[in-house]
Amino acid sequence: MLSPFMVTTFLAAPPTPIEPLPSPRHLAWHRLETYAFVHFGPNTFMNQEWGSGREDPSVFNPTALDCRQWAKTFRDAGLNAVIITAKHHDGFCLWPTDFSTHSVKATSWKSGKGDVLKDLSDACREFGLKFGVYLSPWDRNHPTYGTPEYNVVFQEMLREVLTRYGEVSEVWFDGANGEGPNGKRQIYDWPAFHSVVRKYAPNAVIFSDAGPDIRWVGNESGHAAETNWCLLERDRFYPGTPMYKELTEGHEDGTHWVPAECDVSIRPGWFYRESEDPKVKTVEQLMDIYYRSVGQNGSLLLNVPPDKRGLIHEIDAQRLLDFKKARDVAFAVDLVAKAKVTATQTRGKDKRFAPANMQKEGFDTYWAVDDGVLSAAIAAEFESDTTLNRILLQEPIQLGQRIRKFRVEALVNGEWQPIVNGTTVGYKRILRFRPVKAKKIRITIEDARACPALARFAGYYSPI
C-alpha cells in the first residue's frame, strides 16, 4: 500500500535516436579531431609525387630516421594520431613484406633489416598517439597487378600490416587505379579488402571516397562545407567515384553514418622537397583550415612529410608548435562557462536535459526539448557586456545528427542584432564573426530533423 505522503516523480525519457547513427569506432574517431598524415618513401629521395615502380629500392636511404622525433613533434603539436603511407602507388613497402621484392628489405638502410612501421607504431605507443596506415591498392611494380592473383597479394599485405604492429585505428584507401608494370589495370575486390580489415582490426575505421566508415571530403584543401552532414547515400559511391563533389556536404537523407575527413598538406606537395621549405603554410593559413575542417563538422588530416634525413624538418616542426599555440590561445577561456544559460524549453522540465548541461564538456549530458518541437532557442547572459568572436556548438551525435538551420544574435544596447547564420552542427561547429560586445548571445534553432539537442555551447574571444 502506497503511503499518502509518497511523491511520485515522472522522469522524461531521452530523445529517440534518429538514424543513421555512429558506431563506437566512429565516436572514437570523431574525438581525435586533428591528426597527422605522413607521406614517406622513395618519392622523398627523388623529388616527386608519384613513383613509377621502376625505381631502384636503394634510393630509399634515410640517414637519421627517427620516428620518435616524429611522434614527439606530433604529440607536442596537439595531434592525436598518425597515418603513414605504408605503400604508395609505386608499390614500395615501408615494412619487410613477404609478398613483394619492392620494399625496405631491398635497401641498404639498416642493411635491409629496417621496418618503418615497427619504428613508428612503437613511437606512437610511447607518445600516446593512435596509429593508422595508408595502403594504395594501385601497385606500379608488382608483377601480378592486373590479375585476380593481385587481389590475394594485397589482402596478404593488409594482413601483415594489421597483425604485426599492434592496434591500428584507421585504414586509408584511395581509388587510384592506373596501369601496372604489365600495362593492365586491376579490378579491385573491395569487399574482400574490407573483410580483412574487419577481421584483423575490428576497431579501425576504413576511409575512402565511399567509406564505408569515413569519407573523403572531395578536395585536398582541407575544407569541409558549411553545410556538412555526417550522413551519406553510401551505396551510390565507390572509390574513385566521379561524384566526389557531393562528398563535401554529404546528404541530409543519407542512409549511413559516413563523416568527412579533410586531408591537406602543410606544404604544396605531399612528399618532402627542399625547394618547398619556404612554402610551408603559415599559422594563419593553418588556423583557417582548422576552422573550415574541424570547425565545420569534419576532421583534419594534416600531412607533414619527413625529409631525406628521415626527420620532420625544423621549419615544419616549429610551424606545428605555433599552430598548437594559436589554437590554445583561441580557445583559452570559454566565456559561456560562467554565464547564465537558459532555453525556451527543456525536455519534460527534467533537469537531466537542462540548458546548464551545455556548459560541460562531453556528450553524456546535453540539453534537449520535447518530441515534436523542431524550433527552440538558447541564450547565454553575461554578468556584464562581454566581447567575443567565436561560438562553438556540438550535438550529442550518439542521438544522430539533427539540426538543419540556426541563427546567432547578440543583445547590444538592449537590441537583438543578427551576427551569423548556420545550417548543420554535428560533432562540432565553430562560427567565426567580427568581435561583438554583448550582454547576451542567443542561438535560435530554426529547423531540425527531430527534436533538437545540444551537448556543448561555448563562446570565445580569439585574437587570431
C-alpha positions as CSV (number, residue, x, y, z in Angstrom):
1,M,0.0,0.0,0.0
2,L,1.4,3.4,-1.0
3,S,1.9,6.0,1.7
4,P,-0.3,9.1,1.2
5,F,2.9,11.1,1.7
6,M,4.8,9.4,-1.1
7,V,5.5,11.7,-4.1
8,T,5.8,10.0,-7.5
9,T,8.3,11.6,-9.9
10,F,7.9,11.2,-13.6
11,L,11.2,11.5,-15.5
12,A,11.2,12.4,-19.1
13,A,12.6,9.7,-21.5
14,P,15.7,10.7,-23.5
15,P,15.1,11.6,-27.1
16,T,14.8,8.7,-29.5
17,P,18.0,8.5,-31.6
18,I,17.4,9.3,-35.3
19,E,19.2,7.1,-37.7
20,P,21.7,6.6,-39.2
21,L,23.9,6.6,-36.1
22,P,27.6,6.5,-35.4
23,S,29.2,3.2,-34.3
24,P,31.6,3.1,-31.3
25,R,34.5,3.2,-33.8
26,H,33.0,6.4,-35.3
27,L,32.7,8.0,-31.9
28,A,36.3,7.3,-31.1
29,W,37.4,8.7,-34.5
30,H,35.4,11.9,-34.0
31,R,37.2,12.6,-30.8
32,L,40.6,12.6,-32.5
33,E,39.7,15.8,-34.5
34,T,43.2,16.6,-35.7
35,Y,46.0,14.2,-36.7
36,A,49.0,13.7,-38.9
37,F,49.4,12.3,-42.3
38,V,53.0,11.1,-43.2
39,H,54.0,10.6,-46.9
40,F,57.4,9.0,-46.9
41,G,59.1,6.6,-49.3
42,P,61.3,6.6,-52.5
43,N,59.5,9.7,-53.7
44,T,61.1,11.6,-50.8
45,F,64.5,11.0,-52.3
46,M,63.5,11.5,-55.9
47,N,61.7,14.9,-55.5
48,Q,58.5,13.6,-57.0
49,E,54.9,12.9,-56.0
50,W,54.2,9.6,-57.9
51,G,56.8,6.9,-58.4
52,S,57.0,4.7,-61.5
53,G,57.5,1.4,-59.6
54,R,60.7,1.0,-61.6
55,E,62.9,3.0,-59.2
56,D,65.8,1.2,-57.6
57,P,64.8,0.4,-54.0
58,S,68.3,1.5,-52.8
59,V,67.3,5.1,-53.4
60,F,65.4,4.9,-50.1
61,N,68.2,5.6,-47.6
62,P,67.3,8.0,-44.7
63,T,70.5,9.0,-42.9
64,A,68.9,9.7,-39.5
65,L,65.4,8.3,-39.5
66,D,63.8,8.9,-36.0
67,C,60.1,8.0,-35.7
68,R,60.3,9.1,-32.0
69,Q,61.1,12.6,-33.2
70,W,58.0,12.4,-35.5
71,A,55.7,11.2,-32.7
72,K,57.0,13.7,-30.1
73,T,56.6,16.5,-32.6
74,F,53.0,15.5,-33.4
75,R,52.2,14.9,-29.7
76,D,53.6,18.3,-28.7
77,A,51.6,19.9,-31.5
78,G,48.3,18.5,-30.2
79,L,47.9,16.0,-33.0
80,N,46.3,12.8,-31.8
81,A,47.2,10.1,-34.4
82,V,49.5,9.4,-37.3
83,I,48.6,7.7,-40.6
84,I,51.6,6.7,-42.7
85,T,51.9,5.8,-46.4
86,A,52.8,2.2,-45.8
87,K,52.6,1.6,-49.5
88,H,52.1,4.3,-52.1
89,H,51.3,3.9,-55.8
90,D,54.9,2.9,-56.7
91,G,54.3,-0.3,-54.7
92,F,57.3,0.3,-52.3
93,C,56.5,-1.2,-48.9
94,L,57.9,0.5,-45.8
95,W,57.8,-2.8,-44.0
96,P,59.6,-6.1,-44.8
97,T,56.7,-7.8,-46.6
98,D,56.9,-11.3,-47.8
99,F,54.7,-10.5,-50.8
100,S,56.8,-8.1,-52.8
101,T,60.5,-7.6,-53.6
102,H,60.0,-3.8,-53.7
103,S,60.4,-3.0,-50.0
104,V,62.8,-1.9,-47.3
105,K,64.3,-5.4,-47.4
106,A,65.8,-4.5,-50.8
107,T,67.6,-1.4,-49.5
108,S,70.9,-0.7,-47.8
109,W,69.0,1.2,-45.0
110,K,69.8,-0.8,-41.8
111,S,71.3,-3.4,-44.1
112,G,67.8,-4.4,-45.3
113,K,66.7,-5.1,-41.7
114,G,64.7,-1.9,-41.1
115,D,61.0,-1.6,-40.6
116,V,59.5,1.9,-40.6
117,L,56.1,0.6,-39.5
118,K,57.5,-1.0,-36.4
119,D,59.5,2.1,-35.5
120,L,56.5,4.3,-35.9
121,S,54.0,2.1,-34.2
122,D,56.3,1.7,-31.2
123,A,56.8,5.5,-31.1
124,C,53.1,6.1,-31.3
125,R,52.5,3.9,-28.3
126,E,55.3,5.7,-26.4
127,F,53.8,9.1,-27.0
128,G,50.2,8.2,-26.7
129,L,49.2,8.5,-30.4
130,K,46.8,6.4,-32.4
131,F,48.5,4.6,-35.4
132,G,46.9,4.3,-38.9
133,V,48.1,3.1,-42.3
134,Y,47.6,4.1,-45.9
135,L,47.9,1.3,-48.4
136,S,47.4,2.2,-52.0
137,P,45.8,-0.7,-53.9
138,W,47.5,0.6,-57.1
139,D,50.9,-1.0,-57.5
140,R,53.1,0.1,-60.4
141,N,55.7,-2.5,-59.5
142,H,54.1,-5.8,-58.6
143,P,54.1,-8.4,-61.5
144,T,50.6,-9.7,-60.6
145,Y,48.9,-6.4,-60.7
146,G,46.1,-6.5,-63.2
147,T,45.3,-10.2,-62.5
148,P,43.0,-11.9,-59.9
149,E,46.1,-13.0,-58.1
150,Y,47.0,-9.5,-57.1
151,N,43.8,-9.1,-55.0
152,V,45.0,-12.0,-52.9
153,V,48.5,-10.5,-52.7
154,F,47.0,-7.2,-51.5
155,Q,44.9,-9.0,-48.8
156,E,48.1,-10.7,-47.5
157,M,49.8,-7.3,-47.4
158,L,46.9,-5.9,-45.4
159,R,47.0,-9.0,-43.1
160,E,50.8,-8.4,-42.4
161,V,50.3,-4.7,-41.6
162,L,47.2,-5.3,-39.4
163,T,48.8,-8.1,-37.3
164,R,52.4,-7.1,-36.8
165,Y,52.2,-3.6,-35.3
166,G,49.5,-3.6,-32.6
167,E,46.2,-1.7,-32.7
168,V,45.5,0.2,-35.9
169,S,42.9,3.0,-35.6
170,E,42.4,3.8,-39.3
171,V,43.0,2.1,-42.7
172,W,43.2,4.6,-45.5
173,F,42.4,3.6,-49.1
174,D,42.1,5.8,-52.2
175,G,40.7,4.9,-55.5
176,A,43.8,5.3,-57.6
177,N,43.7,2.6,-60.4
178,G,46.3,3.1,-63.1
179,E,48.3,0.6,-65.1
180,G,50.7,-1.8,-63.6
181,P,54.1,-2.9,-65.0
182,N,52.3,-5.2,-67.4
183,G,50.1,-2.4,-68.8
184,K,47.0,-3.8,-67.1
185,R,44.5,-2.2,-64.7
186,Q,43.3,-4.1,-61.6
187,I,39.6,-4.8,-60.8
188,Y,39.8,-4.3,-57.0
189,D,38.0,-6.7,-54.7
190,W,36.9,-4.1,-52.2
191,P,34.6,-6.4,-50.2
192,A,37.5,-8.7,-49.6
193,F,39.8,-5.9,-48.7
194,H,37.3,-4.6,-46.2
195,S,36.7,-8.0,-44.7
196,V,40.4,-8.3,-44.0
197,V,40.4,-5.0,-42.1
198,R,37.2,-6.0,-40.1
199,K,38.8,-9.4,-39.2
200,Y,42.2,-8.1,-38.0
201,A,41.4,-4.5,-37.0
202,P,37.8,-4.5,-35.9
203,N,38.0,-1.2,-34.1
204,A,39.6,0.6,-37.1
205,V,37.7,3.0,-39.3
206,I,38.0,2.5,-43.1
207,F,38.5,5.6,-45.2
208,S,37.9,6.0,-48.9
209,D,35.8,8.1,-51.3
210,A,32.9,5.8,-50.4
211,G,33.8,4.9,-46.8
212,P,32.5,2.5,-45.6
213,D,33.2,4.4,-42.4
214,I,34.9,7.7,-43.2
215,R,34.6,9.6,-46.5
216,W,36.9,11.9,-48.4
217,V,35.7,15.5,-48.2
218,G,36.0,15.9,-52.0
219,N,39.1,18.2,-52.1
220,E,42.7,18.3,-50.9
221,S,42.4,21.8,-49.5
222,G,41.3,20.6,-46.0
223,H,37.9,22.3,-46.4
224,A,34.5,20.9,-45.4
225,A,31.4,22.7,-46.5
226,E,29.5,25.0,-44.1
227,T,26.6,22.5,-44.5
228,N,28.2,19.2,-43.7
229,W,26.2,16.1,-42.9
230,C,27.8,13.0,-41.4
231,L,25.2,11.1,-43.5
232,L,25.8,9.7,-46.9
233,E,23.8,7.7,-49.5
234,R,26.8,5.4,-49.3
235,D,25.8,2.7,-51.8
236,R,25.8,5.2,-54.7
237,F,29.6,5.7,-54.3
238,Y,32.8,3.7,-54.9
239,P,36.5,4.5,-54.5
240,G,37.5,6.8,-57.4
241,T,33.9,8.0,-57.9
242,P,33.4,10.9,-60.3
243,M,30.6,12.2,-57.9
244,Y,33.2,13.4,-55.4
245,K,31.7,16.9,-55.3
246,E,28.7,15.5,-53.4
247,L,31.1,14.3,-50.7
248,T,31.8,17.8,-49.5
249,E,28.4,18.3,-48.0
250,G,27.1,14.7,-47.6
251,H,23.4,14.0,-47.7
252,E,20.7,15.1,-45.2
253,D,18.7,11.9,-46.1
254,G,21.8,9.7,-46.2
255,T,21.5,6.0,-45.4
256,H,24.7,5.6,-43.4
257,W,26.9,7.5,-41.0
258,V,30.0,8.3,-43.1
259,P,31.5,11.6,-41.8
260,A,34.1,13.7,-43.7
261,E,37.8,13.6,-43.3
262,C,39.7,16.7,-44.6
263,D,43.1,16.0,-45.9
264,V,45.7,18.7,-46.8
265,S,49.5,19.1,-46.8
266,I,51.4,21.6,-44.7
267,R,53.5,22.0,-47.9
268,P,52.4,22.4,-51.6
269,G,53.3,18.7,-52.2
270,W,52.6,15.5,-50.3
271,F,56.2,14.3,-50.2
272,Y,59.1,16.4,-49.0
273,R,61.1,18.7,-51.3
274,E,63.8,21.1,-50.2
275,S,62.5,23.6,-52.7
276,E,59.3,23.9,-50.7
277,D,60.9,24.8,-47.4
278,P,60.0,28.5,-47.9
279,K,56.4,27.5,-48.8
280,V,55.3,25.8,-45.5
281,K,51.8,27.0,-44.7
282,T,51.6,29.9,-42.2
283,V,49.8,29.8,-38.9
284,E,47.1,31.9,-40.3
285,Q,46.5,29.5,-43.1
286,L,46.5,26.5,-40.8
287,M,44.0,28.2,-38.5
288,D,41.7,28.9,-41.4
289,I,42.0,25.3,-42.4
290,Y,41.2,24.2,-38.8
291,Y,38.1,26.3,-38.8
292,R,37.0,25.0,-42.2
293,S,37.6,21.4,-41.3
294,V,37.1,20.6,-37.5
295,G,35.0,23.8,-37.2
296,Q,32.7,22.6,-39.9
297,N,32.0,19.1,-38.6
298,G,35.0,17.3,-40.2
299,S,38.3,16.1,-39.0
300,L,41.7,17.5,-40.1
301,L,44.3,15.1,-41.5
302,L,47.4,17.3,-41.9
303,N,50.2,15.9,-44.0
304,V,53.7,16.6,-42.6
305,P,56.3,14.8,-44.7
306,P,59.7,13.8,-43.3
307,D,62.7,15.0,-45.1
308,K,65.6,12.9,-46.7
309,R,67.2,12.5,-43.3
310,G,64.0,10.8,-42.0
311,L,63.1,13.7,-39.7
312,I,60.3,16.2,-39.5
313,H,62.0,19.3,-40.8
314,E,62.7,22.1,-38.3
315,I,60.5,24.5,-40.2
316,D,57.5,22.2,-40.2
317,A,58.1,21.2,-36.6
318,Q,58.1,24.8,-35.4
319,R,55.1,25.7,-37.5
320,L,53.2,22.8,-35.9
321,L,54.0,24.1,-32.5
322,D,53.0,27.6,-33.4
323,F,49.7,26.2,-34.8
324,K,49.1,24.5,-31.5
325,K,49.8,27.7,-29.6
326,A,47.4,29.6,-31.8
327,R,44.6,27.0,-31.1
328,D,45.4,27.2,-27.3
329,V,45.1,31.0,-27.4
330,A,41.9,31.0,-29.4
331,F,40.1,28.6,-27.1
332,A,41.8,29.5,-23.8
333,V,38.7,31.0,-22.0
334,D,35.2,29.8,-22.5
335,L,33.1,33.0,-21.9
336,V,29.9,31.0,-21.7
337,A,31.1,28.8,-18.9
338,K,30.2,31.3,-16.2
339,A,27.2,32.8,-18.0
340,K,23.6,32.1,-17.1
341,V,22.3,29.8,-19.8
342,T,18.6,29.5,-20.4
343,A,16.3,27.9,-23.0
344,T,12.8,28.4,-24.3
345,Q,12.0,24.8,-23.4
346,T,13.6,21.9,-21.5
347,R,12.5,18.4,-22.3
348,G,9.8,17.3,-19.8
349,K,11.1,20.1,-17.5
350,D,13.6,17.5,-16.4
351,K,16.9,18.8,-15.1
352,R,18.7,15.9,-16.8
353,F,18.1,17.8,-20.0
354,A,18.7,21.3,-18.6
355,P,20.5,24.1,-20.5
356,A,23.3,24.1,-18.0
357,N,24.4,20.7,-19.4
358,M,25.8,22.6,-22.4
359,Q,28.4,24.3,-20.3
360,K,30.1,20.9,-19.6
361,E,32.5,19.1,-21.9
362,G,31.5,15.7,-23.2
363,F,28.4,14.1,-24.7
364,D,27.0,12.1,-21.8
365,T,24.8,15.1,-20.7
366,Y,23.0,17.5,-23.0
367,W,20.1,19.9,-23.4
368,A,17.0,18.7,-25.3
369,V,13.5,19.7,-26.0
370,D,10.2,17.7,-26.2
371,D,9.4,15.4,-29.1
372,G,7.7,17.2,-31.9
373,V,9.4,20.5,-31.2
374,L,11.7,21.4,-34.1
375,S,12.5,25.0,-33.2
376,A,13.9,26.4,-29.9
377,A,16.3,28.9,-28.6
378,I,19.1,29.0,-26.0
379,A,20.8,32.1,-24.6
380,A,23.8,33.0,-22.5
381,E,23.6,36.0,-20.3
382,F,26.9,37.5,-19.1
383,E,27.4,39.5,-15.9
384,S,28.5,42.4,-17.9
385,D,29.0,43.3,-21.6
386,T,31.4,40.7,-23.0
387,T,33.4,40.7,-26.2
388,L,33.5,37.5,-28.3
389,N,34.0,36.5,-31.9
390,R,33.7,32.7,-31.8
391,I,30.8,30.4,-31.0
392,L,31.3,26.6,-30.6
393,L,28.3,24.2,-30.7
394,Q,28.2,20.4,-30.5
395,E,25.4,17.9,-30.9
396,P,25.2,14.7,-28.9
397,I,25.8,12.7,-32.0
398,Q,25.0,9.4,-30.4
399,L,21.4,10.6,-30.9
400,G,22.1,11.2,-34.6
401,Q,22.7,14.5,-36.5
402,R,19.6,16.6,-36.0
403,I,20.0,20.4,-36.6
404,R,19.3,21.8,-40.1
405,K,19.4,25.5,-39.6
406,F,20.1,28.1,-36.9
407,R,21.0,31.7,-36.3
408,V,23.1,33.6,-33.8
409,E,22.1,37.0,-32.4
410,A,23.7,39.4,-29.8
411,L,21.9,41.7,-27.4
412,V,23.7,45.0,-27.9
413,N,22.5,48.2,-26.1
414,G,19.2,46.5,-25.4
415,E,18.5,45.4,-29.0
416,W,19.0,42.0,-30.6
417,Q,21.3,42.2,-33.6
418,P,22.0,39.4,-36.2
419,I,25.5,38.0,-36.0
420,V,25.8,34.9,-38.2
421,N,23.6,32.2,-39.7
422,G,24.4,28.5,-39.8
423,T,23.0,25.2,-41.1
424,T,24.4,21.9,-39.7
425,V,26.2,21.4,-36.4
426,G,27.1,17.7,-36.0
427,Y,30.1,16.7,-33.9
428,K,31.5,20.3,-33.8
429,R,30.6,23.6,-35.4
430,I,32.8,26.7,-34.8
431,L,31.4,30.0,-36.0
432,R,33.7,33.0,-36.7
433,F,32.4,36.6,-36.8
434,R,33.6,40.1,-36.1
435,P,34.1,40.9,-32.4
436,V,30.8,41.9,-30.8
437,K,30.4,43.3,-27.3
438,A,27.1,42.0,-25.9
439,K,25.1,41.3,-22.8
440,K,23.5,38.2,-24.2
441,I,24.1,35.8,-27.0
442,R,21.2,33.8,-28.4
443,I,21.1,30.7,-30.6
444,T,17.8,30.1,-32.3
445,I,17.4,26.6,-33.9
446,E,15.1,27.2,-36.7
447,D,14.7,23.7,-38.1
448,A,15.8,20.1,-37.3
449,R,15.3,16.5,-38.4
450,A,14.0,15.7,-34.9
451,C,13.7,17.5,-31.6
452,P,17.0,19.4,-31.2
453,A,19.7,18.6,-28.6
454,L,23.0,20.2,-27.9
455,A,25.8,18.9,-25.8
456,R,28.0,22.0,-25.9
457,F,27.6,25.7,-26.1
458,A,30.7,27.8,-25.7
459,G,31.9,31.2,-26.7
460,Y,35.4,32.7,-27.1
461,Y,37.3,35.8,-28.0
462,S,40.2,34.9,-30.3
463,P,42.8,37.5,-31.3
464,I,43.9,35.2,-34.1
